[in-house]
Amino acid sequence: MTKKHLIILAGPTASGKTATAIKLANAFETDIISADSRQFYKELSIGTAAPTEKELSQVNHFFVHHLSIFDKYDVADYEKDVLFFLKHYFKMNDCIVMTGGSGLFIDAVCNGLDAIPDVSDEIRMKVQKMYEEGGIGALQREVEKVDNEYFQIVDKQNPRRLQRALEVFYQTGKPYSTFRQKNVAERDFDIIKVALLWDREALIERINRRVDMMMEQGLLDEAKSVYPYCHLNTLNTVGYKELFDYLDGKCTLEQAVEQIKTSTRQYAKRQMTWLRKNNDYQWFTIDQIDEMTEYIKSKF
């Protein structure tokens, strides 16, 4: 039986993953799976830099806009759904490209998920109360204190990730990071990992330019359309929460846009920290598509 291959294309936000993934998919005559946890939601397009209509018409994209912001969906659901999809997809195809900026979701498909202990309702309520009374700052300070290793890589602006770490610590007395040192799950397909390398200053310039472009494309109107549901954790996302602050009268529009740029740069830094901890990635610049393609072929 021909060996099957999952090609992972990673990189920080605004690094050009979508365009590069399309080139790879065309080179290997295959399709694309999104591993961007915010591009799943059909109500969010501009702020998540989801593939455009033109890009979607060039290559089949799966796991894009297949959910609503009102749906309950997490990384465990994604792992299960993608593995089920691949089981059937690989009956007719030898390879597929997966791309996106959600490292946790990519790792779940590649390595499996940790066996995290169940948490009591009492502890869950305790952590929720901490968040309600002290805001995200209280969660950040506590996670930094009890689990500095996880604090270095977690999305510090994502309250649910921070709450989860504290819930596990209070339940077990052990840092959440210790439950993430597990054996890698067996997969019946090969995994080839490549990533896009950018000079820091050039990436910052791309990020700033992309935020300006998103605003020109109507990001404010998109934020207004989901503003009534801004309490949803799904919308606690860079690009939306800053504009929600503007709509709440907490800042000017100019300040909100600048904060989007700052938050995006910080997010890109966390993504790079995550990726550099994984030695399986082979790095290429965006202009090295031919070299990237040849490297992938050499792994077949």
N, C-alpha and C positions, 0 to 999 in steps of 0.2 A: 504494500500500500504506500502511495506517495506521502511523504511527510508534509504536514501542514505547518504554516508559518504565520504568526501574528507579528506584524511589524509595528513597533511602538515608535511614534515620532513625538518627542517631548520638547519642551523649551519654555522660557518665561513668557508671560503675557506680552502681546504685541510683537512677538519675534517672527511672525510669518508662518505659523504652523498650518493654517488652513490652506494657503496657496501652495506650500511645499507638499502637504499631504495629497493634494489634487495631482500634483506632478508625479508623485510616487505611485499613486493609484493608477494613473494613466500608463506609467512605465511598466507596471506589473499587471495591467488589465484587471484591476480589482476595484473594491469599494472601500468606504471609510466608515469607521465607528467613532462617534464622538465620545471623548472622555472629559468633557467639560460639564460639570454638574449644574451649571446655570443655563447652558444652551439646551437642556432638556425641556425647558418650559416655554410653551408656545406664546405666552404673553410677553416674553423678554427676548428681544431681537437685537436692537441697537446697542444697548448697554452691555450685552454679553458678547458682542462681536460675532454673532452667529453667522454661519455661511449665508451669503446672499442668494437670491433667486438664481442668478447667473451661475454661481458656484455650485448650487444644488443641482442645477441642470447638467453640469459637466460630469459629475460623478455621483453615484448613489451614496447618500449619507444616512446612516442609521443612528438612532438614539439622539436625534435632534428634533426638538419641538414635539415630542411624543407625550408630554405630560402637561398638566396645568399647575399653576402655583398653589392650587388648593389640594393637590394630591400629596399624600404622605409617601415619601420615597427616600431611601437612604442608600448607603454604600453596599449594604448587604443585599438589597433588592437589585442593585446594579450588577453586582458580581453574579448573582443567580441568573438574571436576565441575559447578560452577555454570554455566559457559558452555555446557556440553552441555545441562544442564537448561533454561536460558533459551532455547536454540535451539528446543527442542520446545515449551516453555511458551508462547512468544510466537506460535506458530502459531494458538493458540486464544484468547489473552488479550492485552490491550493494555498492561497494567502489572502490576507486583508490588512489594511492599514488602520491603526487606532491612533488618534491624536487628541490632545486636549491638555489643559493646564491643571487638572485636578489629580495631583499625584496620588492621593489616597485611593482614588477610584482605579487608577492604572495599577497600583500595587495590589489591590484586591483581586483584579482579574489575573495578574501575573503570579501572585504568591499566595492568594487566599487571605482570609480574615483571621484575626486573633480570636481566641476563645475568651471573650470578656465576661466576667462574672455578672450575674443578675444583681440589680440594685433595688433595695427596698423603697417603697413609696415614701417612707419617713425621710430617708436620706435625699431622695429626689426633691422632696418638698423643701428640705433644708437648703439645698443648693439653689433652688428656684427663688427662695426668699432672699438669699444673699444677693442674687442678681437684681431682684426687684428693689431692694433697699439700697444697694451700693453701686448698681449699674455694672457695665462691663469692666470698669476699672477694678472693682472689688474681685471679680473673677480672675482678672489678669494677675493681680498681686498675689492671690492665693495659689494659683497654679505655679507661678514663678517660685514661690516659697516651698511648695511640697513636691514639685516635679520640674526642676529647672531644665532637665534634658528635653522633655516634651515641649516645654515653654519655648525653647529655641527654634522649634520647627512648626509649631501649631499656627494656624491662622488666628492671630491675636484679636482680630475684629469679629470673629465668629463665636458668639456666646454659647452655641450648642456644643461646639468642640471643647470649649473651656469647661462647661458644665459637666460634660461627660467625663473629663479627666478627674474632676473633683469628686463626682459621684463614685467612681471606681476607687479612688484613694480613700474616701471616707468609709466605703463598704469593706475594703480589704486591708487598709492600713499600708498598702503597697502603692508606689507610684504607677500611674497609668502606663508609663514608658516600659515598665518591666513586663507588661503583658503583650508588648509589641515585639518581643524578642523570641519569635517562634520559628518552628520549622516551616520551610516553604512547601506549599501544597503541590502535589504532582499534577501536571497538566499533560494532556495527550497531544500537544502541539508545541513546536519550537517558538521561542520568543526572541526577536531581534530588536535591540533598542538603539535608536539614534536620537540625537538631540541637536538643537540649533544653538550655536555659539554666537554671542554678540559682545562687542565692546560696550562697556557700561554706559559711556556717554552717548554712544549712538543709540542704544536701546532707550535711554531716557528721552532722547529727542523723538524717537518713534512713538513712545507712550504719550508724550505731550501732544504730538501732532494727531494721534488717533483720538484722544479725548476731544480735541477741538473739532475733529471731523464728526464725531458722534453727536456733538451738540448741534452742528450744522444739519445733520441728518434727522434731528427731531428727538433727541434723547429726553429733553425736558417734557415734551408731550407724552412720550412713552411712560415716564415716571409719574406724570399726572394721572394717566389711565389706571395705574395700579396703586396710587396713593391711598385710596380707601382701605387697602389691605396691607398697609405698611407694617402692621404688627406681625405679619407672617415671617417666620425665620427665613423662608426662601428669599425674601426681599431684603434681608439684612446683607446686602451685597454692594460691593464697590460700584459706584455710578448711580445707584438708586438711593441709598441711605443718605448720601450727601445732598442730593436734590430734595429729599424729604425734609431735611433740615431747613433748606431754603423755603420750601412750601410751608413749613411750620413757623417761618419768620425768625429763625435763629441766626441766619446769616444772609448775606447778599448772594445773588446769583454768581457774581464773579468769585466770591470766596468759596462757594460750593464747587465751582469748576476747578479752582486751584487745589481744593482738598481732594477731589477725584484724582487729579494728577499725582498728588503726594501719596494717596492710599494705593494707587496702582503701582507706583514705583516701589513702595514697601512690599506689596504683594509679589512683585517680580523678584525682589531680593529673597523672599521666603521660598519661592519656587526654585530659585537657583541653589539655595542651601539644601533643599530637599534632594534635588537632582545630583548634586555633587557628592552626596553621601552614598550614592549608588554607583559603583564602579563598572556596572554593566553597560553604561551608555557610551557610544562612540560619538564624538562631537564633530559637527561640520558647520561651516558658515552657510548662509542662505544661498550663496552663489555656487556652492559645491554640490549641486544636485546630482551631477554625473558621478562624482566620487562617492556620494552617499548611495546612489543606486548600485554602483559596482560593489561597494562594501556589503550591501544587503544580499546581492546575488552570491557573493562568496560564502555566505552563511547558509545558503540553501543546500 
